[in-house]
Amino acid sequence: MTAITSTSTRRKNTPAQVLTASLIGTTIEFYDFYIYATAAVLVFPALFFPGSDPMSALLASFATFSIAFFARPLGAIVFGHFGDRIGRKVTLVTALLTMGISTVTIGFLPGYHQIGVMAPLLLALCRFGQGFGLGGEWGGAVLLATENAPEGKRNWYGMFPQFGAPLGLFLASGSFWVLLHYISPEAFRSWGWRIPFIASILLIAIGMWVRLSITETPEFKKALEKKQRADVPLVELFRNHKRGLFLGTFMALATFVVFYLCTAYLLSYNVSVLKISFLEALKVQIYGSALFGLTVVISGKLGDRFGRNQMLAMSIALTALFSFSFPFLLSGSIEKIYIFCTIGMLIFGINYGLIGTALAAPFPTHVRYTGSSMTFNLAGIVGASLAPYIATWLNTNYGLPFVGYYLLVASLISLACVFALGMNNKQAN
């Protein structure tokens, strides 16, 4: 620890280093996460769950998709502990490696026809590793940005790790689109789907190089100097910060629900219900990721100018209104699908660009890694883990209006939590 502290006092991170390091990690993490989500729709039902009818296989594939969300809080606890105890940098490097290794391994897994029931079990184990790594990655990346931010620019800096999500989605969807465009469907199902998973090793190498070049954040160094370190951050969090943990978790509920309805569920709906080609369905995803990225960037400036919680409340209120459009826009026309994607991703980008800074804000430095990671990942469990599954089940049994009602309930809960956390402070909220 002494070596880390003394080195960090000699050298200061530049804004370019900070923003690149916070962006590259989340880009890699979300790229890894989204290639799984895409493969869970396009490949995994037949490869790992054969013998079932198509809908049952898809639901089983979505069930393995949900495993990562239950692993994320465990990752948040473990990596958050070390991030609050020994530092952000080392913890971020370890989290990146954990998820990267899990992702590359998926690219080499044999299918059900080769090793039987061990195939889905190994897939589930790798999916757990992805979630465990992401559970520690996201919170550290947000803190790396916000704890280096100059006065009045915390929301702008906090936007950069969030921008990794649309960039990762774009790269993931784009890689599958290129493969499907240039190789046959048979080749894609046989071996082509493995390429995005194995290729992530190149992104991991870049991420490691960038992450190893940075020093500790100024706020964490100050906490060390003042000896403000919790012995067990998780215990401190549940003892003294239960309100922030609870409200933060449900404030991000709508964030996760709307995103996975507009990505993983929409991809599945387009392919399995509307019978849109894989290529066209992926084009919708690529288009959505571009809109998502645009509004994430805008959100940082809007949050610093008008207030983070004010902008969050507006985006969630618009999400609630958007929920009523489901039976009208998901009714079979590709033009309506693009309208649905446009509205959903534009609204969502404003919300997502600010949610990272908002979840970190209620916690003091010595438990901030654990606190922000736990709120984000608990929100992932309640809002995202089963969202594609629930939406598929609701549509199958009750129809599209009930998928919209599901989003409406989530939006109203999140909006109440934003108001409970307070709307008065434009910068610190």
C-alpha positions as CSV (number, residue, x, y, z in Angstrom):
1,M,0.0,0.0,0.0
2,T,2.9,2.3,0.8
3,A,4.3,1.8,-2.7
4,I,1.0,2.6,-4.3
5,T,0.5,5.7,-2.2
6,S,4.0,7.1,-2.8
7,T,3.8,6.5,-6.5
8,S,0.4,8.1,-6.8
9,T,1.7,11.3,-5.1
10,R,4.4,11.7,-7.7
11,R,2.2,11.4,-10.7
12,K,-1.3,12.7,-11.4
13,N,-3.7,11.2,-13.8
14,T,-4.5,13.4,-16.8
15,P,-8.2,13.9,-17.9
16,A,-7.5,11.9,-21.0
17,Q,-6.1,9.0,-18.9
18,V,-9.0,9.1,-16.5
19,L,-11.8,9.2,-19.1
20,T,-10.1,6.6,-21.3
21,A,-9.5,4.2,-18.5
22,S,-13.1,4.5,-17.2
23,L,-14.6,4.2,-20.7
24,I,-12.5,1.3,-22.0
25,G,-13.2,-1.0,-19.1
26,T,-17.0,-0.6,-19.3
27,T,-16.9,-0.9,-23.0
28,I,-15.2,-4.3,-22.8
29,E,-17.4,-5.4,-19.9
30,F,-20.6,-4.5,-21.7
31,Y,-19.4,-5.9,-25.0
32,D,-18.8,-9.2,-23.3
33,F,-22.2,-9.0,-21.6
34,Y,-24.1,-8.2,-24.8
35,I,-22.5,-10.8,-27.0
36,Y,-23.9,-13.3,-24.5
37,A,-27.3,-11.6,-24.7
38,T,-27.3,-11.8,-28.5
39,A,-26.1,-15.4,-28.6
40,A,-28.7,-16.3,-26.0
41,V,-31.3,-15.4,-28.6
42,L,-29.6,-16.5,-31.9
43,V,-27.6,-19.6,-31.0
44,F,-27.8,-20.9,-27.4
45,P,-31.4,-22.3,-27.4
46,A,-30.5,-24.9,-30.1
47,L,-26.9,-25.4,-29.1
48,F,-27.2,-25.9,-25.4
49,F,-30.9,-26.7,-24.9
50,P,-31.9,-29.0,-27.8
51,G,-34.9,-31.3,-27.5
52,S,-37.3,-28.7,-26.2
53,D,-39.8,-26.8,-28.2
54,P,-38.4,-23.4,-29.4
55,M,-40.2,-21.3,-26.8
56,S,-39.0,-23.5,-23.9
57,A,-35.5,-23.5,-25.2
58,L,-35.5,-19.7,-25.5
59,L,-36.8,-19.4,-21.9
60,A,-34.1,-21.7,-20.7
61,S,-31.5,-19.6,-22.6
62,F,-32.9,-16.5,-20.9
63,A,-32.7,-18.3,-17.6
64,T,-28.9,-18.7,-18.0
65,F,-28.8,-15.1,-19.1
66,S,-30.2,-14.1,-15.7
67,I,-27.5,-16.0,-13.7
68,A,-25.0,-13.1,-14.2
69,F,-27.4,-10.7,-12.5
70,F,-27.5,-12.8,-9.4
71,A,-23.6,-13.1,-9.5
72,R,-23.2,-9.3,-9.7
73,P,-23.9,-8.5,-6.1
74,L,-21.4,-11.1,-5.0
75,G,-18.9,-9.5,-7.3
76,A,-19.8,-6.1,-5.8
77,I,-19.2,-7.4,-2.3
78,V,-15.8,-9.0,-3.1
79,F,-14.4,-6.4,-5.4
80,G,-16.1,-3.5,-3.4
81,H,-14.4,-4.7,-0.3
82,F,-10.9,-4.6,-1.9
83,G,-11.7,-1.5,-3.8
84,D,-12.6,0.4,-0.6
85,R,-9.7,-1.2,1.3
86,I,-6.7,-1.4,-1.0
87,G,-7.6,0.9,-3.9
88,R,-9.6,1.3,-7.1
89,K,-6.8,0.5,-9.6
90,V,-5.8,-3.0,-8.6
91,T,-9.4,-4.0,-8.1
92,L,-10.5,-2.8,-11.5
93,V,-7.7,-4.7,-13.2
94,T,-8.8,-7.9,-11.4
95,A,-12.4,-7.4,-12.2
96,L,-11.6,-6.9,-15.9
97,L,-9.6,-10.2,-16.0
98,T,-12.4,-12.1,-14.3
99,M,-15.0,-11.2,-16.8
100,G,-12.7,-11.4,-19.8
101,I,-11.5,-15.0,-19.0
102,S,-15.1,-16.1,-18.5
103,T,-16.1,-14.6,-21.9
104,V,-13.3,-16.1,-23.9
105,T,-14.0,-19.5,-22.3
106,I,-17.6,-19.4,-23.7
107,G,-16.1,-19.2,-27.2
108,F,-14.5,-22.6,-26.7
109,L,-17.4,-24.5,-25.0
110,P,-18.7,-27.7,-26.7
111,G,-22.4,-28.0,-27.2
112,Y,-25.0,-30.3,-25.8
113,H,-24.5,-32.9,-28.5
114,Q,-20.8,-33.2,-27.6
115,I,-20.9,-33.4,-23.8
116,G,-24.5,-33.6,-22.8
117,V,-25.8,-31.9,-19.7
118,M,-22.3,-30.6,-18.8
119,A,-22.6,-28.1,-21.7
120,P,-25.4,-25.9,-20.2
121,L,-23.7,-26.3,-16.8
122,L,-20.4,-25.0,-18.0
123,L,-22.3,-22.2,-19.9
124,A,-24.0,-21.3,-16.6
125,L,-20.6,-21.3,-14.8
126,C,-19.1,-18.9,-17.4
127,R,-22.1,-16.7,-17.2
128,F,-21.7,-16.5,-13.4
129,G,-18.1,-15.4,-14.0
130,Q,-19.2,-12.7,-16.4
131,G,-21.6,-11.3,-13.8
132,F,-19.1,-11.7,-10.9
133,G,-16.6,-9.6,-12.9
134,L,-19.0,-7.0,-14.0
135,G,-20.2,-6.7,-10.4
136,G,-16.8,-5.3,-9.5
137,E,-16.0,-3.4,-12.7
138,W,-18.9,-1.0,-13.0
139,G,-18.7,0.7,-9.6
140,G,-14.9,1.1,-9.8
141,A,-15.1,2.6,-13.3
142,V,-17.7,5.2,-12.2
143,L,-15.5,6.1,-9.2
144,L,-12.4,6.3,-11.3
145,A,-14.2,9.0,-13.3
146,T,-16.2,10.9,-10.7
147,E,-13.4,10.9,-8.0
148,N,-11.1,12.6,-10.5
149,A,-13.7,15.1,-11.8
150,P,-13.0,18.8,-11.4
151,E,-15.6,21.0,-9.7
152,G,-18.9,21.3,-11.5
153,K,-18.1,18.4,-14.0
154,R,-18.9,15.3,-12.0
155,N,-21.9,14.4,-14.1
156,W,-19.9,14.9,-17.3
157,Y,-17.1,12.7,-16.1
158,G,-19.5,10.2,-14.7
159,M,-21.0,9.9,-18.2
160,F,-17.9,8.4,-19.7
161,P,-18.1,4.9,-18.0
162,Q,-21.8,4.9,-18.9
163,F,-20.9,5.6,-22.5
164,G,-19.2,2.2,-22.5
165,A,-22.6,0.5,-22.5
166,P,-23.8,1.8,-25.9
167,L,-20.3,1.4,-27.3
168,G,-20.2,-2.2,-26.1
169,L,-23.7,-2.8,-27.5
170,F,-22.7,-1.4,-30.8
171,L,-19.6,-3.5,-31.0
172,A,-21.4,-6.7,-29.9
173,S,-24.4,-6.2,-32.3
174,G,-22.1,-5.1,-35.1
175,S,-19.8,-8.1,-34.8
176,F,-22.7,-10.5,-35.1
177,W,-24.2,-8.5,-38.0
178,V,-20.9,-8.7,-39.9
179,L,-20.6,-12.5,-39.3
180,L,-24.2,-13.1,-40.4
181,H,-23.7,-10.9,-43.4
182,Y,-20.5,-12.7,-44.7
183,I,-20.9,-16.3,-43.7
184,S,-23.8,-18.8,-44.1
185,P,-26.3,-19.4,-41.3
186,E,-25.0,-23.0,-41.0
187,A,-21.4,-21.8,-40.6
188,F,-22.6,-19.2,-38.1
189,R,-24.4,-21.7,-35.9
190,S,-21.5,-24.2,-36.2
191,W,-18.5,-22.0,-35.4
192,G,-19.0,-18.3,-36.4
193,W,-20.8,-17.4,-33.2
194,R,-17.6,-18.2,-31.3
195,I,-15.6,-15.5,-32.9
196,P,-16.9,-12.5,-30.9
197,F,-16.3,-14.3,-27.7
198,I,-12.7,-15.3,-28.5
199,A,-12.0,-11.9,-30.1
200,S,-12.7,-10.2,-26.8
201,I,-9.1,-11.2,-25.7
202,L,-7.8,-8.3,-27.9
203,L,-10.1,-5.8,-26.1
204,I,-9.0,-7.2,-22.7
205,A,-5.3,-6.6,-23.6
206,I,-6.0,-3.0,-24.5
207,G,-8.0,-2.5,-21.3
208,M,-5.3,-4.0,-19.2
209,W,-2.7,-1.7,-20.7
210,V,-4.8,1.4,-20.1
211,R,-5.8,0.5,-16.6
212,L,-2.2,-0.3,-15.5
213,S,-1.1,3.2,-16.6
214,I,-3.3,5.1,-14.1
215,T,-2.8,6.0,-10.4
216,E,-5.2,6.0,-7.5
217,T,-8.0,8.6,-7.4
218,P,-7.4,11.8,-5.3
219,E,-10.4,11.1,-3.1
220,F,-9.3,7.6,-2.2
221,K,-5.7,8.9,-1.5
222,K,-7.2,11.5,0.9
223,A,-9.2,8.8,2.6
224,L,-6.0,6.8,3.1
225,E,-4.2,9.8,4.5
226,K,-7.0,10.4,7.0
227,K,-7.2,6.7,7.8
228,Q,-10.9,6.6,6.7
229,R,-11.2,3.0,5.8
230,A,-13.9,0.7,6.9
231,D,-12.7,-2.7,8.3
232,V,-15.5,-4.5,6.5
233,P,-17.2,-2.0,4.0
234,L,-20.3,-4.3,3.6
235,V,-21.0,-4.2,7.3
236,E,-20.6,-0.5,7.4
237,L,-22.8,-0.1,4.4
238,F,-25.7,-2.1,5.9
239,R,-25.2,-0.6,9.3
240,N,-25.2,3.1,8.4
241,H,-26.3,3.5,4.8
242,K,-29.4,1.3,4.4
243,R,-31.6,4.1,3.1
244,G,-29.2,5.1,0.3
245,L,-28.8,1.4,-0.6
246,F,-32.6,0.7,-0.8
247,L,-33.6,3.9,-2.6
248,G,-30.7,3.6,-5.0
249,T,-31.6,0.1,-5.9
250,F,-35.2,0.9,-6.8
251,M,-34.3,4.2,-8.4
252,A,-32.4,2.2,-11.0
253,L,-35.2,-0.4,-11.4
254,A,-36.7,1.3,-14.5
255,T,-33.3,1.9,-16.0
256,F,-32.7,-1.9,-16.2
257,V,-36.2,-2.9,-17.2
258,V,-36.5,-0.5,-20.1
259,F,-33.1,-1.3,-21.4
260,Y,-33.5,-5.0,-21.5
261,L,-37.0,-4.7,-23.0
262,C,-35.5,-2.5,-25.8
263,T,-32.5,-4.8,-26.4
264,A,-32.6,-8.5,-25.4
265,Y,-36.4,-8.8,-25.4
266,L,-36.9,-6.8,-28.6
267,L,-34.3,-8.9,-30.4
268,S,-36.0,-12.1,-29.3
269,Y,-39.5,-10.6,-30.2
270,N,-38.4,-9.6,-33.6
271,V,-36.8,-13.0,-34.4
272,S,-39.2,-15.4,-32.7
273,V,-42.6,-13.6,-32.9
274,L,-42.4,-11.2,-35.9
275,K,-40.1,-13.6,-37.8
276,I,-37.8,-10.8,-38.8
277,S,-34.4,-12.0,-40.2
278,F,-31.4,-12.1,-37.8
279,L,-29.7,-9.4,-39.9
280,E,-32.6,-7.0,-39.8
281,A,-33.1,-7.6,-36.1
282,L,-29.4,-6.8,-35.4
283,K,-29.7,-3.7,-37.5
284,V,-32.3,-2.5,-35.1
285,Q,-29.9,-3.1,-32.2
286,I,-27.1,-1.3,-33.9
287,Y,-29.4,1.6,-34.7
288,G,-30.6,1.7,-31.1
289,S,-27.0,1.6,-29.7
290,A,-26.1,4.7,-31.8
291,L,-29.1,6.7,-30.4
292,F,-28.3,5.4,-26.9
293,G,-24.7,6.6,-27.2
294,L,-25.8,10.0,-28.4
295,T,-28.1,10.7,-25.5
296,V,-25.7,9.3,-23.0
297,V,-23.2,12.0,-24.1
298,I,-25.8,14.7,-23.9
299,S,-27.0,13.6,-20.5
300,G,-23.6,14.6,-18.8
301,K,-24.0,18.2,-19.9
302,L,-27.7,18.3,-19.0
303,G,-27.1,16.9,-15.6
304,D,-24.4,19.5,-14.7
305,R,-26.6,22.3,-16.0
306,F,-30.1,21.5,-14.8
307,G,-29.5,19.0,-12.0
308,R,-29.0,15.3,-12.1
309,N,-32.1,14.2,-10.2
310,Q,-34.3,16.6,-12.1
311,M,-33.1,15.0,-15.4
312,L,-33.5,11.5,-14.0
313,A,-37.1,12.3,-12.9
314,M,-37.9,13.6,-16.4
315,S,-36.5,10.6,-18.1
316,I,-38.4,8.2,-15.8
317,A,-41.6,10.0,-16.3
318,L,-41.1,9.8,-20.1
319,T,-40.4,6.1,-19.7
320,A,-43.8,5.6,-17.9
321,L,-45.5,7.3,-20.8
322,F,-43.6,5.1,-23.3
323,S,-44.9,2.0,-21.6
324,F,-48.4,2.6,-23.1
325,S,-46.9,2.4,-26.7
326,F,-46.1,-1.3,-26.6
327,P,-49.3,-2.7,-28.1
328,F,-49.3,-0.1,-30.9
329,L,-45.6,-0.1,-31.9
330,L,-44.8,-3.8,-31.5
331,S,-47.6,-4.8,-33.8
332,G,-45.7,-6.2,-36.7
333,S,-44.4,-3.4,-38.9
334,I,-40.7,-2.9,-39.2
335,E,-41.2,0.8,-39.4
336,K,-43.0,0.7,-36.0
337,I,-40.2,-1.4,-34.6
338,Y,-37.8,1.4,-35.5
339,I,-40.0,4.0,-34.0
340,F,-40.3,1.9,-30.8
341,C,-36.5,1.6,-30.6
342,T,-36.0,5.3,-31.3
343,I,-38.2,6.5,-28.5
344,G,-37.1,3.9,-26.0
345,M,-33.3,4.3,-26.5
346,L,-33.4,8.2,-26.7
347,I,-35.3,8.3,-23.3
348,F,-33.1,5.6,-21.8
349,G,-29.8,7.2,-22.8
350,I,-30.6,10.3,-20.7
351,N,-31.4,8.1,-17.7
352,Y,-28.4,5.8,-18.1
353,G,-25.9,8.6,-18.6
354,L,-26.7,10.0,-15.1
355,I,-27.6,6.9,-13.1
356,G,-24.0,6.0,-12.3
357,T,-23.1,9.3,-10.7
358,A,-26.5,9.3,-8.9
359,L,-25.9,5.9,-7.4
360,A,-22.4,6.8,-6.1
361,A,-23.4,10.2,-4.7
362,P,-25.1,9.0,-1.4
363,F,-22.1,7.1,-0.1
364,P,-18.9,8.4,1.6
365,T,-15.5,7.6,0.0
366,H,-14.6,4.7,2.4
367,V,-17.7,2.7,1.4
368,R,-18.5,4.2,-2.0
369,Y,-17.1,1.4,-4.2
370,T,-19.2,-1.2,-2.3
371,G,-22.2,1.0,-2.0
372,S,-22.5,2.1,-5.6
373,S,-21.7,-1.4,-6.9
374,M,-24.3,-3.0,-4.6
375,T,-27.1,-0.6,-5.6
376,F,-26.3,-1.0,-9.3
377,N,-26.2,-4.8,-9.1
378,L,-29.1,-5.3,-6.8
379,A,-31.1,-3.1,-9.3
380,G,-29.8,-5.5,-12.0
381,I,-31.4,-8.4,-10.1
382,V,-34.8,-6.9,-9.6
383,G,-34.9,-5.0,-12.9
384,A,-32.9,-6.9,-15.5
385,S,-32.2,-10.5,-14.5
386,L,-35.6,-11.8,-15.5
387,A,-36.9,-8.9,-17.7
388,P,-36.6,-10.7,-21.0
389,Y,-38.1,-13.9,-19.4
390,I,-41.0,-12.0,-17.7
391,A,-41.7,-10.0,-20.9
392,T,-41.8,-13.1,-23.0
393,W,-44.0,-14.9,-20.5
394,L,-46.4,-11.9,-20.2
395,N,-46.7,-11.5,-23.9
396,T,-47.3,-15.3,-24.4
397,N,-50.0,-15.5,-21.7
398,Y,-51.6,-12.0,-21.6
399,G,-50.4,-9.9,-24.6
400,L,-48.3,-6.9,-25.3
401,P,-50.2,-4.4,-23.1
402,F,-49.1,-6.3,-20.0
403,V,-45.4,-6.0,-21.0
404,G,-46.0,-2.3,-21.1
405,Y,-47.7,-2.4,-17.6
406,Y,-44.6,-4.2,-16.3
407,L,-42.5,-1.2,-17.4
408,L,-45.1,1.3,-16.1
409,V,-44.9,-0.2,-12.6
410,A,-41.1,-0.2,-12.6
411,S,-41.1,3.5,-13.7
412,L,-43.5,4.6,-11.0
413,I,-41.4,2.9,-8.3
414,S,-38.2,4.5,-9.6
415,L,-39.8,7.9,-9.8
416,A,-40.9,7.7,-6.2
417,C,-37.3,6.8,-5.2
418,V,-35.9,9.8,-7.1
419,F,-38.2,12.1,-5.1
420,A,-37.4,10.3,-1.9
421,L,-33.6,10.9,-2.4
422,G,-34.3,14.7,-2.9
423,M,-34.6,17.0,-5.8
424,N,-33.1,20.2,-4.5
425,N,-29.3,20.0,-5.0
426,K,-28.5,20.4,-8.6
427,Q,-24.9,19.1,-8.4
428,A,-24.5,16.9,-5.4
429,N,-27.7,14.9,-5.6
